[in-house]
Amino acid sequence: MGRARSGGVREGARGSGGVTRVTRVGTGGGRVTVLGAGIIGLCVADELVRRGLEVLVLDPTPGQGASWAAAGMLSPAAESWYGETDLLETGRRSARLWPPLAARLGVEVHTRGTLLVGHDAGDLQGVERHAALLTAAGEAVHPLGRRELRSVEPGLGRVAGGVLLREEWAVDPRRAVAALAARLGDVVVRRAGALAPLAEEARARGDVVVVATGATLPEPFGHLVRGVRGETIRVRCDDPPVHVVRGLVRGRAVYLVPRADGEVVVGATSGEHDGPPVATVGGVAELLEPARTLLPGLDRATWLEVVARDRPGTADNRPLVGPTHLPGVLLAAGHFRHGVLLAPLTALVIADHIEHGTGLSAWDPRRLDERKTA
């Protein structure tokens, strides 16, 4: 394998916590096999290749998981909540890594900022509570009245007020995944990889396996994540919003993320469920009603698609990134709503662990697993 070569994805055979020092997983001159070619797995592979390691990425359908449905908001502040200060800090660290990563990939980052808006007085109270939380955490929050909001975002419908978060950005995950796959070339192979034989080989050869399979982890790690269904809608319009718009409409949350070509991503539902993730009429209605209220021009938009995928949730809403009880096996999973945002930082944490034995204690997978280390 070695370094990435051009030629795209090839076909395979059918069939925050602080930095801590942990036991190093050395490659011993061997290979790192990454299971999963979503935004997380591909960012990990890209960072490892950049460091000169031999890498193989296995996935039967590269880029078709949660990354395909994601809106791509780089919004640690807008996504933060009480008791999650560490996620805000790590999210900020990872967001700062996106501009140089996007530049390497030739992918645009939307840097006009994010508007948090409330449709009526009750909704505005919710926005103001969030703004107060962010202010207390040292975030820059810029309050805007309804006239100011209509000035900076002319397409808005009736709103009571809101705030501007200038450092909250967005990126198109589909373009990023495609660019990463092209950059990695035949490092990415279209086939599934079974963990058990790869883990056995890792123990024997000093290789490393990184599991980045999203909401469906192979055993013995399946119990560490659960699938939380999210539905997103894509439309195209002549007058998309200038900013990313996140709003509350009669207590219902919705976001609208513009793309450079006029596409707008509307999202996202969130539901615990059993069975495969599927798009529903109720989910579409749940998104369209508040979205059209915030941005009436959507009535003139043309329909592109609705997509449903599972987000990988964990018991404490924090990622699972680092060593496991299986020698030579690392996890890069459990990112829930933050996969795109945290992908570049996840790649650094995994690569630094392989090379130097360091890690983020708040992300250590063993915190949720009674089988600490073998």
N, C-alpha and C positions, 0 to 999 in steps of 0.2 A: 504494500500500500504506500507508505511514506507520505510525502507531501501531496497536496491536492493537485490534480491535473484537470485541464478543461475537458469538456465533452458531456457534461450533464450527468444526470442520475443513470446509472447503468442497471441492467436487469441481472438479478442473481438467479441461482438455481431455484426451481419451483419447490414444491414440497416444503433591634438588632442586638443581636447579641454581640459581645466583643469577640475579638480574634483569640482563639485558643490553639494550643499546640497539641496535636493528637498523633497517634501512631501513623507514620508515613506509609502510604501505599506506593511503593516504587514500581516502575515499569520493568526494571531489570533488563532493559533493552528490548522488551517485548512490545506488545500492541495494546492499545486502548480500544475496546469495542464499545460503541455507544448504541444502546437500544432505544430507538425512537428518533424520528427526523422531523419533529416539530420545531418551533422557534427555540426551545430550550436545548434539545439535543444538537441542533445544528450550530447554535452559538457555542456550545461546549466543544464540539468537534473543531470548529473554526479556530478557537483559541488554542486548542491543543496542537493543531497543525501549524499555527503561527509560531509555536514554541519548538517546533521540530520533532514532535512525537509522531509515531506511526499510528494512524487512526482508521477505524472501519465503522461505518454507521449502517445499521440494519433497520429497515422499516418497510413493511409491505405496501404502504400507501403514504409516502413522504409528504408532510405538510398538510394532510387532510383531516387532522384532528382538531383540537380546540383552536389552534393557530388559524385555521381556515375561517372560523366564525368570529374571531376576536376583532374588536374595533381598533385596538392598538393604542389606547390612551396611555400616555406616560404621565400618570396623575397620582403621585403618592399622596399629595395633600387632599385632593378631592375624594380619594378613596379611604382616607384615614378615619379612625373613629376612636372613641375613648378606650384607654387601655392598650393601644397599639402604637405607642410612641416609637418602638423599635422598628416597626414596619415602615413608618414614615421616614425614619433615618436611613434605613437600608434602601428604601425606594428612592430617596433623593440621591444617594450614592450611585444607584444604578441608572437613574435618569441622566446623570451627568456623563455616563459612558455612552449614551446613545448617539449624540452628534458625531463623535469620531467613528463609531461603528457604522453609522449610516453613510458617512462620507466614503469609507472604504468600500461599501456595498453599492454606492451610487443610488441611494434611496433618499427621498426627501423626508425631512422632519418638519411637521407643522408646528411652528413656534409662535403663533399669534396669541397663544394663551387660551385659558378656559374660563367661561362664564358660568357661575353658579347662580341660578335665578329661581325666584319664587313667583308662582302665578298669582296667588292672592295673599292676603295678610297672614293667614295661617301658614302657608307654604314659606313665606318670607321669614317667619319666626324660626322655621327649621333651618333655613340657609344661614340665618344670623347665629344660631347656636353652633353650627359647624364652623362659621367664620371665627367665633370666639375661641373655639377649641384650637384652631390653627394659629390664631394670634398668640395664644398662651404658649404654643409650641415654637414660637419665633418665626412663623411663616409670614411672608409679605402678602397682605390681603388688602384689596382696594375696593371699598364700598362704592356702589353706583345706584343712583335713583333711577326711576323708570325712564325719565327723559334722557339721562346719560346712557342708559342701556340701549334705548332706541337709536341713539346717536352712533354708538360703536357697533351695534348689530341691528341694522334697519329692518331686517326681515322678522324680527320678533313680534309676536302677538302681544296680548295683554299680559303684563308682568307688574308685580308690585315693587320689585327691586332685586338687588343681587350684589355679587362681588366679582371682581376680576382676579384671577390667579395667573399672573403673567408667566410664571415658570412651569406651567402645566402644558405639556405638549402632546403630540400624537404622531404615530408612524403607521404606515400600511403594512400589517404583518404578512399579507400575501406576497407583496413585493419583496419584503425582507427575506422571507423564506425562500422565494425563487432565486434571489441574488446569492444567498448563502449556499443553496444547492449547486448553483452554477459555479460558484467559487471553489467549492469542495470537489466538484467533478465526480470521478468514479470512486471517491472515498465513500459515497453514499450508494448503497445497494438495496434494490427493491426486493427484499424478502424478510420474513420474520426471523427472529433469533430467539432460541430457547435459552432461558437463564441457567438452568441446571448444568448442562454440559459446558457452557461458557464459564460459569463459576468454577467448575472443576478444573478446566484448563487454566484459568487464572491462578488457582492455587499451585498448579504444577509448574507453570512457566513463569510466574511472576508478572503475569499480565494484569490488566485492570478492566473491569466491566462497569460502565456507567448506565444506570437504568433511568431513562427519561421518557417513559411511556404514558405520561399524563395521568388520566383518571383510572386507568386499568393497569395496575402494577402486577407483575408476575409474583407467584408465591416464592418465598414466604412473606411477601410484603403487601399482599392485597388488602389486608385489614387496616393499613395505615392511611388509605385515602378512600374517599367516597365520591361518587359522581353527582354533581349538582348541575342540572340541566340549565343551559342558557340559550335563548333564542335571539337572533339578531336579524334585522331587515336591512336590505340594501335597495336604495332607489337612486335615480339620477334626476337632477333638476338644473334649471338655468340660473337659479339664484340661491346657491347653497349658503349656509351660514359662514361668516368670516372666521369665527372662533369655534372651538369645541364648545357646545352648549350642554350643560347638565342642569336639569331643572326638576322642581317639584310642582306637580299639577294636582291640586286637591289631594295631596298626600302621596301621590304616585310618582315614583322616580323614573326619569327617562334621560337618555343622552343622545346627542346628535353629533356625529364626527364627520367633518367634510374631508373629501379628497380633492386633489388638484384637478381632476377631470370632471368635476360636478357630481360625483357619487357622494351620497350621504349614508352613513351607517347609523341605524337607529337601534338602540338596545337598552338594556337587555333584561330579559326575564331571569328569574332565579328560582329554581324549584327542586326540592328533594324528591326523588322518584326511584322506582324500581323499573328495570328494563332499559332498552336502548333509548337514547335521546331523539325525540322526534319533534318537528315543528307542529304547533297546534293553532287552530283558529282562535282559541281564547288567548293564546300568547301573542298572536299578531294584533288582536284587538287591544290587548293590554298595553302594547307599545304605541300603536298608531293614534289612539285617542289623545294621550297627553302630548305626543310629538306634534300632531297637527295643531294643537292648541298653542304650543310654544312657537311654532314656525308655520303659520297658515299657508305659506307658499308651497308646502309639501303637497297640497291638493293638486298641484299641477305637475308633480314629479311622475316619472315613469318607473314602473316596477322592474326590479332586477331579480331579487331572490329573497327567500327567507331560509336561514340556516339554524340548525340546532346541534349543539355539541355539549358534552359534559365537561365542566370545570373540575379539576382535582382538588377537592376540599380535604383539609386535615382537622384533627380534633381541636387544635388551638389556632387555626387559621394561618399558621406559619409554614414556610416551605420545608421540605425534607431534602437537604443538600449536604452530602458528606458521607462518611463511612458507615457501614452497617456491621451486624454481627458476623456476616460472611466475609472472610478474608478476600481482599481484592475486588469487592463489590461496593460501589458507591451509588447513592441515589441522587437524582436531580429531578425532583418531583414535588407535588403538593403545593403548587403556586396559586391555586384557587383563581382569584380574579386578577392576579398580578403577573401572569406568565410573561407577557411581552415586556412589561416594565422591567422585571427582574432578570430577564434572560442574560444580558451582558455581565451583571454581577455574579450570577450563578456560574457562568463560564469561568470567571476569574477564581471563584472559590474552589471549584472542582480542579482547575489547573494548578492552583497554588497548593492544594492538598496533595495532589499527585507528586509535585516537584519538591515541596517543602514541608508537608505534614501539617499545615495550618488549616483552620476552619472557623466557621461562625458557630458559636455554641448555641445560639437561639435557633439555628437551622439544623443542628445535628439530628439526623433521623433517629438515633438511639434514644432520644428523650421520650419518644412515644412507643418504644419497643422494650418489653421486659427482658429480651435477650440482648443484653448490651453488646458484648463482644464474645467471640468464640475463644 
